Amino acid sequence: MAARKNPGAESYVPHGATLDRLCRAVQECRGCELYRHATQAVFGEGRSKARIVLVGEQPGDKEDLAGKPFVGPAGGILDRGLEAAHIDRAEVYVTNAVKHFKFEERGKRRIHKKPVDTEIAACRPWLEAEFAAVHPDITVCLGATALQAVLGKERRVLRDRGLFFDHPTAGSVTTTVHPSAILRAVDSDQRHADFEAFVKDLQAVRRKLDSLG
């Protein structure tokens, strides 16, 4: 049986809307099939005129239940990294490339499942609307899914981390690993090294922001 084609979110996104209106509208989105099993859509959160936007992959189990991005274990790593890089999370806008939690059930647990290309593309109008509302100076893509959503599949996280690319609405775009990748490190030494590299990438963001004035 052929896979059902995702219609995309464009018709659900109110043109020129504020973040508050977008946040309400996203709950009605039927642009792909992920809404059928998620608790709710999880929209971005933060300052409406933040100079930095952080884009992750998708909400996880805790985010799906809370309705807020990066409140689970990966969010804890993100908070620590931002603090170490002297970036105040209260001053940034945090969102995800895909707004509904994609998962598979294993017993009583819901296990994260990576979004496919069509789901990323279907949800992109919401991300574009967030960029249009916030007008960031810098966008940080956390992981491959976010990078694909913003700059396309030709970019690579490990190859391009620390570099900055101009974007018409997202400002100066850079990438680093998703905080969840640090949690998956094989041992504490690797986890420490991965976290230090993550902080180094965020420090580059801090310096870039300072250079922009």
N, CA, C and O of each residue as an XYZ file, in Angstrom:
852
protein
N       0.853     -1.204      0.000
C       0.000      0.000      0.000
C       0.880      1.242      0.000
O       1.832      1.312      0.777
N       0.591      2.214     -0.841
C       1.388      3.432     -0.914
C       1.192      4.272      0.330
O       0.104      4.326      0.904
N       2.279      4.932      0.738
C       2.201      5.807      1.910
C       1.295      6.992      1.609
O       1.268      7.509      0.493
N       0.562      7.405      2.621
C      -0.332      8.554      2.441
C       0.497      9.832      2.301
O       1.430     10.058      3.071
N       0.162     10.647      1.338
C       0.885     11.886      1.091
C       0.505     12.927      2.146
O      -0.676     13.155      2.407
N       1.515     13.550      2.744
C       1.253     14.604      3.715
C       0.868     15.886      2.986
O       1.610     16.335      2.112
N      -0.272     16.485      3.321
C      -0.677     17.707      2.625
C       0.180     18.917      2.976
O       0.226     19.886      2.218
N       0.859     18.869      4.118
C       1.677     20.001      4.553
C       0.890     20.983      5.391
O      -0.340     21.002      5.365
N       1.618     21.797      6.134
C       0.998     22.681      7.114
C       0.617     24.052      6.572
O      -0.016     24.841      7.273
N       0.996     24.344      5.332
C       0.864     25.717      4.840
C      -0.540     26.285      5.012
O      -0.688     27.437      5.419
N      -1.558     25.510      4.716
C      -2.923     26.031      4.794
C      -3.388     26.261      6.228
O      -4.408     26.916      6.445
N      -2.661     25.737      7.206
C      -3.031     25.902      8.616
C      -2.304     27.070      9.277
O      -2.646     27.464     10.392
N      -1.310     27.622      8.600
C      -0.475     28.677      9.192
C      -1.068     30.039      8.852
O      -1.124     30.400      7.676
N      -1.517     30.812      9.855
C      -2.055     32.144      9.576
C      -0.954     33.094      9.114
O       0.059     33.256      9.794
N      -1.152     33.711      7.972
C      -0.126     34.557      7.370
C       0.155     35.790      8.236
O      -0.769     36.473      8.676
N       1.430     36.062      8.472
C       1.837     37.257      9.200
C       1.429     37.281     10.656
O       1.359     38.352     11.258
N       1.160     36.130     11.234
C       0.641     36.073     12.604
C       1.736     36.267     13.645
O       2.917     36.036     13.381
N       1.320     36.695     14.827
C       2.222     36.770     15.968
C       2.501     35.364     16.486
O       1.817     34.407     16.122
N       3.510     35.254     17.335
C       3.816     33.950     17.928
C       2.643     33.409     18.732
O       2.372     32.209     18.696
N       1.951     34.270     19.452
C       0.812     33.820     20.254
C      -0.276     33.207     19.364
O      -0.841     32.161     19.684
N      -0.553     33.871     18.258
C      -1.589     33.348     17.361
C      -1.122     32.054     16.699
O      -1.909     31.122     16.536
N       0.149     31.991     16.320
C       0.692     30.767     15.732
C       0.610     29.605     16.715
O       0.286     28.478     16.340
N       0.909     29.897     17.973
C       0.879     28.869     19.012
C      -0.517     28.286     19.174
O      -0.664     27.088     19.417
N      -1.531     29.111     19.044
C      -2.909     28.617     19.119
C      -3.280     27.843     17.858
O      -3.920     26.794     17.925
N      -2.871     28.374     16.712
C      -3.261     27.768     15.439
C      -2.634     26.394     15.224
O      -3.235     25.535     14.580
N      -1.439     26.180     15.754
C      -0.736     24.925     15.488
C      -1.483     23.715     16.049
O      -1.297     22.595     15.573
N      -2.326     23.937     17.058
C      -3.074     22.822     17.636
C      -4.099     22.249     16.665
O      -4.576     21.129     16.847
N      -4.432     23.009     15.650
C      -5.404     22.544     14.654
C      -4.731     21.957     13.424
O      -5.414     21.580     12.471
N      -3.404     21.871     13.425
C      -2.686     21.438     12.233
C      -2.918     19.952     11.949
O      -2.816     19.103     12.834
N      -3.233     19.673     10.683
C      -3.391     18.299     10.205
C      -2.521     18.098      8.968
O      -2.871     17.344      8.059
N      -1.386     18.784      8.952
C      -0.513     18.771      7.785
C       0.197     17.458      7.549
O       0.662     17.195      6.440
N       0.288     16.624      8.584
C       0.811     15.265      8.434
C       0.094     14.383      9.444
O      -0.756     14.860     10.196
N       0.426     13.119      9.465
C      -0.303     12.164     10.299
C       0.148     12.152     11.761
O      -0.484     11.488     12.582
N       1.207     12.856     12.105
C       1.747     12.768     13.463
C       0.772     13.281     14.523
O       0.833     12.849     15.675
N      -0.109     14.181     14.156
C      -1.058     14.729     15.129
C      -1.989     13.656     15.706
O      -2.524     13.824     16.801
N      -2.180     12.562     14.974
C      -3.159     11.557     15.378
C      -2.805     10.864     16.690
O      -3.698     10.429     17.417
N      -1.542     10.758     16.994
C      -1.131     10.008     18.174
C      -0.465     10.867     19.249
O      -0.349     10.433     20.396
N      -0.031     12.067     18.901
C       0.585     12.961     19.889
C      -0.476     13.530     20.823
O      -1.647     13.638     20.457
N      -0.057     13.891     22.024
C      -0.974     14.525     22.975
C      -1.402     15.898     22.488
O      -2.564     16.283     22.619
N      -0.460     16.626     21.929
C      -0.700     17.993     21.476
C       0.469     18.422     20.602
O       1.515     17.774     20.596
N       0.294     19.508     19.869
C       1.421     20.122     19.183
C       2.243     20.897     20.209
O       1.692     21.502     21.129
N       3.542     20.873     20.047
C       4.431     21.619     20.948
C       5.092     22.716     20.125
O       5.950     22.452     19.283
N       4.679     23.945     20.384
C       5.210     25.081     19.630
C       6.449     25.623     20.327
O       6.823     25.159     21.404
N       7.081     26.610     19.698
C       8.261     27.233     20.282
C       7.921     28.067     21.495
O       6.756     28.338     21.786
N       8.963     28.468     22.194
C       8.789     29.232     23.425
C       9.971     30.175     23.593
O      11.116     29.813     23.322
N       9.675     31.394     24.044
C      10.746     32.341     24.308
C      10.363     33.742     23.880
O       9.204     34.025     23.577
N      11.351     34.607     23.861
C      11.133     36.018     23.532
C      10.683     36.186     22.090
O      11.195     35.523     21.189
N       9.734     37.066     21.882
C       9.205     37.280     20.536
C      10.216     37.964     19.621
O      10.115     37.850     18.400
N      11.183     38.669     20.188
C      12.214     39.328     19.392
C      13.591     38.845     19.830
O      14.534     39.630     19.925
N      13.697     37.564     20.091
C      14.975     36.979     20.510
C      15.990     37.107     19.378
O      15.646     36.971     18.204
N      17.235     37.369     19.741
C      18.291     37.461     18.730
C      18.799     36.073     18.333
O      19.378     35.905     17.260
N      18.583     35.084     19.196
C      19.008     33.718     18.918
C      17.798     32.796     18.919
O      16.995     32.820     19.851
N      17.667     31.988     17.882
C      16.675     30.922     17.834
C      17.403     29.583     17.844
O      18.346     29.378     17.080
N      16.967     28.683     18.701
C      17.498     27.330     18.766
C      16.444     26.381     18.208
O      15.296     26.401     18.652
N      16.822     25.553     17.241
C      15.883     24.631     16.604
C      16.323     23.193     16.875
O      17.428     22.799     16.502
N      15.461     22.413     17.523
C      15.723     21.001     17.730
C      14.988     20.157     16.710
O      14.504     20.667     15.699
N      14.905     18.866     16.980
C      14.263     17.947     16.034
C      12.747     17.920     16.198
O      12.011     18.316     15.294
N      12.287     17.454     17.351
C      10.871     17.296     17.626
C      10.702     17.204     19.143
O      11.673     16.939     19.852
N       9.481     17.420     19.655
C       9.268     17.218     21.090
C       9.449     15.751     21.464
O       9.161     14.858     20.668
N       9.924     15.513     22.673
C      10.008     14.160     23.200
C       8.801     13.845     24.066
O       7.810     14.575     24.055
N       8.888     12.766     24.806
C       7.760     12.314     25.623
C       7.356     13.374     26.648
O       6.175     13.698     26.773
N       8.321     13.906     27.372
C       7.997     14.902     28.407
C       7.482     16.190     27.791
O       6.583     16.825     28.343
N       8.042     16.585     26.647
C       7.581     17.799     25.981
C       6.161     17.636     25.442
O       5.352     18.562     25.496
N       5.875     16.456     24.927
C       4.539     16.159     24.409
C       3.496     16.295     25.513
O       2.404     16.811     25.277
N       3.825     15.840     26.703
C       2.880     15.914     27.820
C       2.771     17.320     28.389
O       1.686     17.761     28.768
N       3.908     18.028     28.448
C       3.928     19.369     29.053
C       3.504     20.465     28.083
O       3.050     21.528     28.507
N       3.649     20.212     26.779
C       3.330     21.235     25.794
C       4.389     22.302     25.670
O       4.116     23.388     25.158
N       5.608     22.015     26.133
C       6.715     22.974     26.089
C       7.964     22.294     25.545
O       8.191     21.116     25.818
N       8.788     23.030     24.768
C       9.994     22.421     24.197
C      11.136     22.322     25.203
O      11.296     23.190     26.062
N      11.919     21.265     25.089
C      13.161     21.084     25.851
C      12.960     21.191     27.364
O      13.644     21.958     28.041
N      12.018     20.414     27.874
C      11.820     20.356     29.328
C      12.246     19.001     29.898
O      12.184     18.794     31.110
N      12.678     18.078     29.034
C      13.123     16.765     29.479
C      14.622     16.717     29.696
O      15.249     17.765     29.847
N      15.217     15.529     29.717
C      16.662     15.385     29.955
C      17.529     16.162     28.956
O      18.525     16.770     29.347
N      17.157     16.145     27.679
C      17.927     16.908     26.694
C      17.860     18.397     26.980
O      18.822     19.127     26.741
N      16.716     18.848     27.495
C      16.592     20.249     27.880
C      17.526     20.617     29.014
O      18.027     21.740     29.073
N      17.763     19.673     29.919
C      18.716     19.916     30.996
C      20.120     20.099     30.463
O      20.852     20.973     30.929
N      20.510     19.283     29.488
C      21.823     19.441     28.855
C      21.911     20.784     28.137
O      22.925     21.478     28.216
N      20.840     21.141     27.437
C      20.817     22.431     26.742
C      20.986     23.580     27.719
O      21.762     24.500     27.461
N      20.280     23.544     28.828
C      20.386     24.604     29.825
C      21.813     24.726     30.352
O      22.334     25.833     30.487
N      22.443     23.592     30.650
C      23.821     23.605     31.137
C      24.773     24.177     30.093
O      25.679     24.944     30.422
N      24.564     23.801     28.835
C      25.420     24.303     27.773
C      25.273     25.802     27.568
O      26.264     26.513     27.403
N      24.045     26.274     27.580
C      23.817     27.711     27.431
C      24.443     28.495     28.583
O      25.049     29.546     28.373
N      24.291     27.980     29.787
C      24.873     28.654     30.950
C      26.396     28.715     30.834
O      27.004     29.748     31.115
N      27.009     27.604     30.418
C      28.465     27.575     30.287
C      28.958     28.529     29.205
O      30.070     29.051     29.288
N      28.128     28.755     28.192
C      28.500     29.656     27.099
C      28.055     31.092     27.356
O      28.228     31.958     26.498
N      27.485     31.351     28.530
C      27.016     32.692     28.919
C      25.914     33.193     27.984
O      25.896     34.354     27.574
N      24.998     32.280     27.662
C      23.802     32.634     26.904
C      22.606     32.361     27.803
O      22.413     31.236     28.262
N      21.811     33.377     28.051
C      20.648     33.261     28.937
C      19.490     32.626     28.173
O      19.019     33.190     27.185
N      19.024     31.456     28.622
C      17.906     30.806     27.918
C      16.682     31.706     27.886
O      15.891     31.634     26.946
N      16.513     32.541     28.882
C      15.369     33.445     28.907
C      15.435     34.474     27.778
O      14.436     35.127     27.477
N      16.603     34.621     27.154
C      16.785     35.606     26.097
C      16.720     34.989     24.700
O      16.882     35.697     23.706
N      16.485     33.673     24.614
C      16.460     33.020     23.306
C      15.062     32.459     23.029
O      14.203     32.418     23.910
N      14.864     32.035     21.794
C      13.624     31.388     21.402
C      13.967     29.945     21.029
O      14.863     29.705     20.219
N      13.260     29.000     21.615
C      13.554     27.578     21.440
C      12.366     26.898     20.771
O      11.226     27.070     21.202
N      12.628     26.134     19.731
C      11.552     25.463     19.019
C      12.071     24.149     18.436
O      13.211     23.756     18.686
N      11.223     23.477     17.658
C      11.599     22.238     16.985
C      11.179     22.280     15.527
O      10.236     22.980     15.159
N      11.886     21.527     14.703
C      11.552     21.459     13.285
C      10.201     20.793     13.062
O       9.462     21.174     12.155
N       9.880     19.808     13.880
C       8.605     19.081     13.810
C       7.857     19.308     15.117
O       8.445     19.190     16.192
N       6.591     19.626     15.041
C       5.853     20.085     16.220
C       5.100     18.987     16.976
O       4.635     19.223     18.091
N       4.973     17.804     16.395
C       4.313     16.699     17.094
C       5.320     15.589     17.396
O       6.257     15.353     16.633
N       5.107     14.921     18.514
C       5.970     13.830     18.971
C       5.726     12.587     18.127
O       4.603     12.086     18.058
N       6.778     12.091     17.487
C       6.694     10.830     16.746
C       7.353      9.738     17.580
O       8.486      9.896     18.034
N       6.651      8.643     17.778
C       7.156      7.623     18.695
C       6.637      6.245     18.309
O       5.724      6.109     17.495
N       7.242      5.232     18.913
C       6.701      3.877     18.861
C       6.564      3.374     20.288
O       7.382      3.699     21.149
N       5.550      2.598     20.531
C       5.282      2.112     21.879
C       6.031      0.816     22.148
O       6.009     -0.113     21.340
N       6.691      0.771     23.295
C       7.355     -0.450     23.761
C       6.889     -0.690     25.187
O       7.408     -0.097     26.133
N       5.912     -1.558     25.326
C       5.286     -1.733     26.626
C       4.553     -0.465     27.005
O       3.692      0.009     26.263
N       4.895      0.087     28.164
C       4.267      1.325     28.627
C       5.059      2.566     28.222
O       4.650      3.693     28.501
N       6.191      2.350     27.564
C       7.049      3.474     27.194
C       6.779      3.926     25.762
O       6.421      3.125     24.898
N       6.956      5.215     25.530
C       6.879      5.773     24.183
C       8.295      6.168     23.772
O       8.892      7.064     24.370
N       8.825      5.506     22.764
C      10.204      5.689     22.352
C      10.274      6.579     21.116
O       9.585      6.349     20.122
N      11.120      7.597     21.204
C      11.330      8.536     20.097
C      11.597      7.810     18.786
O      12.338      6.828     18.748
N      10.992      8.297     17.721
C      11.217      7.783     16.384
C      11.517      8.962     15.467
O      10.771      9.941     15.455
N      12.587      8.881     14.712
C      13.035     10.007     13.890
C      12.010     10.367     12.812
O      11.500      9.476     12.133
N      11.701     11.649     12.646
C      10.787     12.052     11.567
C      11.405     11.768     10.195
O      12.624     11.829     10.031
N      10.572     11.463      9.237
C      11.041     11.242      7.868
C      10.993     12.562      7.098
O      10.435     13.556      7.563
N      11.592     12.541      5.911
C      11.718     13.773      5.120
C      10.375     14.443      4.866
O      10.260     15.665      4.963
N       9.349     13.638      4.537
C       8.048     14.235      4.217
C       7.413     14.905      5.434
O       6.697     15.896      5.289
N       7.664     14.380      6.618
C       7.128     14.988      7.841
C       7.864     16.280      8.167
O       7.257     17.252      8.615
N       9.164     16.286      7.942
C       9.955     17.507      8.147
C       9.486     18.599      7.192
O       9.299     19.749      7.589
N       9.297     18.223      5.921
C       8.848     19.191      4.921
C       7.437     19.680      5.214
O       7.142     20.863      5.041
N       6.562     18.779      5.656
C       5.176     19.159      5.953
C       5.111     20.210      7.051
O       4.251     21.090      7.020
N       6.019     20.124      8.023
C       5.984     21.026      9.177
C       6.782     22.308      8.954
O       6.708     23.228      9.768
N       7.540     22.380      7.869
C       8.426     23.533      7.664
C       7.691     24.875      7.662
O       8.266     25.850      8.148
N       6.464     24.995      7.150
C       5.795     26.302      7.187
C       5.663     26.888      8.596
O       5.693     28.108      8.757
N       5.518     26.041      9.616
C       5.466     26.566     10.981
C       6.804     27.180     11.376
O       6.844     28.253     11.978
N       7.887     26.507     11.041
C       9.216     27.025     11.357
C       9.483     28.322     10.616
O      10.042     29.260     11.185
N       9.092     28.383      9.360
C       9.274     29.604      8.582
C       8.466     30.751      9.180
O       8.921     31.895      9.193
N       7.269     30.446      9.674
C       6.444     31.482     10.304
C       7.087     31.982     11.595
O       6.998     33.166     11.920
N       7.735     31.077     12.331
C       8.440     31.493     13.549
C       9.603     32.418     13.214
O       9.799     33.433     13.882
N      10.372     32.078     12.189
C      11.467     32.958     11.773
C      10.925     34.331     11.378
O      11.502     35.357     11.739
N       9.830     34.348     10.646
C       9.247     35.612     10.193
C       8.775     36.465     11.365
O       8.853     37.692     11.313
N       8.286     35.820     12.421
C       7.798     36.555     13.586
C       8.931     37.037     14.489
O       8.842     38.117     15.075
N       9.986     36.248     14.603
C      11.065     36.576     15.547
C      12.157     37.427     14.908
O      12.708     38.306     15.570
N      12.480     37.192     13.653
C      13.588     37.882     12.968
C      14.913     37.712     13.715
O      15.517     38.706     14.120
N      15.373     36.484     13.902
C      16.600     36.287     14.682
C      17.847     36.762     13.941
O      17.877     36.812     12.712
N      18.870     37.110     14.714
C      20.181     37.380     14.137
C      20.918     36.071     13.865
O      21.645     35.956     12.878
N      20.726     35.083     14.744
C      21.412     33.801     14.638
C      20.413     32.672     14.892
O      19.582     32.759     15.796
N      20.501     31.629     14.096
C      19.738     30.405     14.330
C      20.708     29.254     14.521
O      21.623     29.062     13.720
N      20.505     28.487     15.585
C      21.344     27.333     15.886
C      20.530     26.071     15.649
O      19.517     25.843     16.311
N      20.973     25.258     14.712
C      20.305     23.989     14.415
C      20.908     22.899     15.290
O      22.098     22.601     15.194
N      20.087     22.314     16.134
C      20.536     21.279     17.055
C      20.278     19.915     16.428
O      19.193     19.354     16.580
N      21.266     19.384     15.730
C      21.130     18.076     15.126
C      20.742     18.109     13.664
O      20.436     19.163     13.106
N      20.760     16.916     13.043
C      20.603     16.791     11.594
C      19.209     17.154     11.102
O      19.079     17.759     10.039
N      18.172     16.804     11.840
C      16.813     17.102     11.388
C      16.585     18.605     11.316
O      16.027     19.108     10.341
N      17.019     19.320     12.349
C      16.888     20.776     12.343
C      17.693     21.390     11.206
O      17.221     22.297     10.521
N      18.908     20.894     11.009
C      19.757     21.420      9.942
C      19.115     21.189      8.583
O      19.133     22.077      7.731
N      18.551     20.015      8.373
C      17.865     19.715      7.120
C      16.681     20.656      6.917
O      16.460     21.156      5.814
N      15.926     20.894      7.979
C      14.741     21.747      7.872
C      15.097     23.179      7.500
O      14.338     23.842      6.794
N      16.241     23.658      7.968
C      16.612     25.060      7.762
C      17.477     25.246      6.513
O      17.227     26.157      5.725
N      18.477     24.405      6.325
C      19.446     24.614      5.246
C      19.440     23.533      4.167
O      20.113     23.679      3.147
N      18.694     22.456      4.377
C      18.648     21.405      3.370
C      19.568     20.250      3.684
O      20.389     20.327      4.598
N      19.431     19.182      2.928
C      20.127     17.933      3.225
C      21.605     17.946      2.843
O      22.346     17.035      3.213
N      22.043     18.970      2.107
C      23.449     18.990      1.688
C      24.391     19.349      2.833
O      25.593     19.099      2.736
N      23.881     19.920      3.896
C      24.709     20.269      5.049
C      24.838     19.079      5.988
O      23.959     18.219      6.044
N      25.964     19.039      6.736
C      26.243     17.963      7.679
C      26.664     18.553      9.020
O      27.479     19.474      9.073
N      26.108     18.021     10.096
C      26.359     18.590     11.427
C      27.841     18.534     11.779
O      28.427     19.564     12.112
N      28.454     17.372     11.713
C      29.825     17.240     12.172
C      30.812     17.957     11.249
O      31.858     18.425     11.698
N      30.481     18.040      9.975
C      31.353     18.753      9.030
C      31.203     20.261      9.152
O      32.187     20.992      9.037
N      29.976     20.738      9.386
C      29.688     22.166      9.312
C      29.505     22.842     10.667
O      29.266     24.048     10.720
N      29.611     22.096     11.756
C      29.439     22.719     13.070
C      30.480     23.818     13.262
O      31.640     23.671     12.879
N      30.039     24.921     13.862
C      30.934     26.055     14.077
C      31.005     27.028     12.927
O      31.527     28.132     13.089
N      30.490     26.647     11.754
C      30.440     27.553     10.609
C      29.101     28.289     10.608
O      28.135     27.848     11.232
N      29.060     29.411      9.902
C      27.834     30.216      9.837
C      27.454     30.436      8.375
O      28.299     30.732      7.530
N      26.162     30.284      8.101
C      25.645     30.410      6.740
C      24.501     31.424      6.733
O      23.623     31.385      7.594
N      24.520     32.319      5.767
C      23.460     33.326      5.666
C      22.153     32.684      5.216
O      22.135     31.785      4.374
N      21.067     33.168      5.798
C      19.733     32.673      5.470
C      18.799     33.880      5.384
O      18.928     34.798      6.193
N      17.866     33.910      4.436
C      17.033     35.106      4.248
C      16.137     35.465      5.424
O      15.839     36.642      5.623
N      15.698     34.480      6.214
C      14.817     34.795      7.349
C      15.350     34.311      8.690
O      14.922     34.802      9.734
N      16.279     33.354      8.680
C      16.795     32.793      9.935
C      18.077     33.467     10.402
O      18.658     33.062     11.409
N      18.522     34.491      9.681
C      19.743     35.181     10.069
C      20.980     34.388      9.689
O      21.038     33.785      8.618
N      21.954     34.392     10.560
C      23.184     33.632     10.365
C      22.993     32.258     11.011
O      22.786     32.163     12.221
N      23.063     31.200     10.208
C      22.703     29.857     10.677
C      23.952     29.029     10.936
O      24.867     28.984     10.114
N      23.976     28.378     12.086
C      25.047     27.461     12.430
C      24.442     26.175     12.974
O      23.228     26.079     13.155
N      25.287     25.193     13.233
C      24.776     23.915     13.721
C      25.686     23.311     14.777
O      26.880     23.605     14.833
N      25.113     22.480     15.594
C      25.837     21.677     16.571
C      25.015     20.411     16.813
O      23.948     20.241     16.223
N      25.498     19.542     17.663
C      24.764     18.302     17.926
C      23.505     18.587     18.743
O      23.406     19.602     19.432
N      22.561     17.676     18.649
C      21.391     17.753     19.520
C      21.811     17.317     20.923
O      22.582     16.367     21.055
N      21.331     17.979     21.968
C      21.714     17.586     23.333
C      21.453     16.124     23.662
O      22.159     15.545     24.488
N      20.454     15.517     23.035
C      20.175     14.114     23.302
C      21.325     13.214     22.857
O      21.509     12.131     23.411
N      22.099     13.649     21.864
C      23.253     12.864     21.422
C      24.305     12.776     22.523
O      25.005     11.770     22.639
N      24.415     13.821     23.325
C      25.353     13.808     24.444
C      24.902     12.792     25.486
O      25.726     12.092     26.075
N      23.601     12.714     25.710
C      23.064     11.748     26.671
C      23.319     10.314     26.229
O      23.402      9.414     27.065
N      23.443     10.093     24.930
C      23.628      8.746     24.408
C      25.091      8.324     24.331
O      25.386      7.235     23.839
N      26.012      9.159     24.804
C      27.437      8.819     24.762
C      27.696      7.490     25.481
O      26.995      7.139     26.430
N      28.703      6.765     25.019
C      28.924      5.398     25.504
C      29.415      5.338     26.949
O      29.184      4.344     27.637
N      30.085      6.387     27.415
C      30.566      6.398     28.797
C      30.725      7.838     29.260
O      30.534      8.771     28.480
N      31.072      8.016     30.522
C      31.140      9.357     31.103
C      32.236     10.206     30.470
O      32.071     11.416     30.315
N      33.366      9.572     30.099
C      34.442     10.338     29.456
C      33.990     10.889     28.115
O      34.244     12.051     27.797
N      33.323     10.059     27.330
C      32.831     10.516     26.037
C      31.746     11.571     26.216
O      31.687     12.543     25.464
N      30.889     11.374     27.214
C      29.835     12.343     27.473
C      30.431     13.701     27.837
O      29.935     14.738     27.397
N      31.491     13.691     28.638
C      32.155     14.944     29.017
C      32.776     15.614     27.798
O      32.654     16.827     27.629
N      33.446     14.832     26.943
C      34.070     15.395     25.747
C      33.026     15.966     24.799
O      33.215     17.040     24.228
N      31.925     15.244     24.635
C      30.852     15.719     23.746
C      30.221     16.996     24.280
O      29.885     17.898     23.512
N      30.062     17.069     25.594
C      29.484     18.275     26.182
C      30.424     19.462     26.008
O      29.970     20.564     25.701
N      31.713     19.260     26.196
C      32.676     20.349     26.024
C      32.663     20.863     24.585
O      32.754     22.068     24.351
N      32.551     19.946     23.621
C      32.475     20.365     22.223
C      31.189     21.143     21.950
O      31.186     22.105     21.182
N      30.109     20.722     22.579
C      28.819     21.411     22.464
C      28.925     22.836     23.008
O      28.454     23.785     22.382
N      29.540     22.970     24.162
C      29.734     24.296     24.754
C      30.603     25.168     23.852
O      30.336     26.359     23.692
N      31.634     24.582     23.265
C      32.501     25.339     22.358
C      31.703     25.899     21.193
O      31.910     27.045     20.794
N      30.792     25.100     20.641
C      29.939     25.582     19.554
C      29.049     26.733     20.018
O      28.868     27.711     19.292
N      28.499     26.622     21.211
C      27.639     27.686     21.741
C      28.443     28.944     22.071
O      27.930     30.056     21.943
N      29.675     28.780     22.487
C      30.539     29.941     22.724
C      30.808     30.681     21.416
O      30.905     31.908     21.401
N      30.929     29.928     20.315
C      31.086     30.569     19.002
C      29.851     31.385     18.647
O      29.950     32.442     18.025
N      28.683     30.880     19.050
C      27.436     31.627     18.835
C      27.454     32.921     19.644
O      27.052     33.973     19.148
N      27.913     32.842     20.872
C      28.009     34.016     21.727
C      28.934     35.075     21.111
O      28.614     36.263     21.100
N      30.080     34.623     20.602
C      31.025     35.557     19.978
C      30.443     36.158     18.708
O      30.616     37.346     18.437
N      29.752     35.331     17.931
C      29.132     35.833     16.707
C      28.091     36.891     17.026
O      28.015     37.917     16.351
N      27.293     36.646     18.049
C      26.274     37.609     18.447
C      26.924     38.920     18.868
O      26.465     39.996     18.485
N      27.988     38.831     19.652
C      28.695     40.033     20.082
C      29.259     40.809     18.898
O      29.268     42.040     18.892
N      29.729     40.067     17.894
C      30.318     40.742     16.720
C      29.263     41.476     15.892
O      29.577     42.427     15.176
N      28.018     41.029     15.995
C      26.937     41.677     15.251
C      26.455     42.955     15.922
O      25.721     43.746     15.328
N      26.888     43.152     17.199
C      26.543     44.378     17.905
C      25.168     44.343     18.548
O      24.755     45.319     19.175
